[in-house]
């Protein structure tokens, strides 16, 4: 399931489009199919004219607050689908080291 988090317009020398940021919610289930917890990831999509690119990353955290903070940070910096995976890895490394 996806939950819309926000969007923004991006205009740069070689890029003009709309960025969309979504929370991806996956349910982790027990053997009896009852829900144990929710895992959160993200999706970043760019619509530029007829072209569209997107990147989804599942299972980053079980904390809704953490994924919202991460998405807010990505939105502030207009992170695109092309670079989101590397940036998320850097953010996670920063969290681990602090």
C-alpha positions in Angstrom: 0.0 0.0 0.0 1.2 3.5 -0.7 0.4 6.7 1.2 1.0 10.0 -0.4 3.5 12.1 1.6 4.0 15.1 -0.6 5.1 16.5 -3.9 7.1 19.4 -5.3 8.0 21.0 -8.6 11.6 20.7 -9.7 13.2 23.1 -12.3 16.8 22.8 -13.2 19.0 23.3 -16.2 18.3 19.9 -17.7 15.2 18.9 -15.7 11.6 20.3 -15.4 9.0 18.1 -13.7 7.0 17.0 -10.7 8.4 14.9 -7.9 6.1 12.7 -5.9 7.1 11.2 -2.5 5.1 8.3 -1.1 5.3 6.1 2.0 5.2 2.4 1.1 3.5 0.3 3.8 4.1 -3.5 4.0 2.4 -5.7 6.6 4.5 -8.3 8.3 2.3 -11.3 9.1 2.5 -14.1 11.5 2.1 -17.8 10.5 -1.7 -17.5 11.2 -1.9 -14.5 8.8 -2.5 -12.0 11.5 -0.5 -8.7 11.3 2.6 -8.6 13.4 3.7 -5.1 12.5 4.0 -2.6 9.6 7.2 -2.0 7.8 7.8 1.3 6.0 9.7 2.2 2.9 9.4 4.9 0.3 8.8 5.7 -3.3 10.1 8.6 -5.3 8.6 9.3 -8.7 9.5 12.0 -11.3 7.1 13.0 -14.0 8.8 15.2 -16.7 6.7 15.7 -19.8 5.9 12.2 -21.1 8.8 10.6 -19.3 8.4 9.0 -15.8 10.9 7.4 -13.5 10.4 5.9 -10.1 12.3 4.1 -7.4 10.8 2.1 -4.5 12.7 1.0 -1.4 10.9 -1.4 0.9 11.5 -2.3 4.5 13.5 0.6 5.8 12.0 0.9 9.2 9.1 -0.1 11.4 8.8 3.5 12.6 6.3 5.8 10.9 8.0 8.8 12.4 11.4 7.8 11.0 10.1 7.3 7.5 8.3 10.6 7.6 11.5 12.4 8.8 13.5 10.8 6.0 10.9 11.7 3.3 10.8 15.3 4.6 14.6 15.5 4.3 14.5 14.0 0.7 11.8 16.5 -0.3 13.7 19.5 1.1 16.6 18.6 -1.2 14.5 17.6 -4.2 16.0 14.1 -4.3 15.1 12.3 -7.6 14.6 8.6 -8.3 18.0 8.3 -9.8 19.9 9.3 -6.6 17.4 8.3 -3.9 18.9 4.8 -3.1 22.5 6.2 -2.6 21.2 9.0 -0.4 19.0 6.7 1.7 22.1 4.4 2.2 24.1 7.5 3.4 21.3 8.6 5.7 21.1 5.1 7.2 24.9 4.9 7.7 24.7 8.3 9.4 22.0 7.0 11.8 24.1 3.9 12.6 27.3 5.9 13.3 25.7 8.4 15.6 
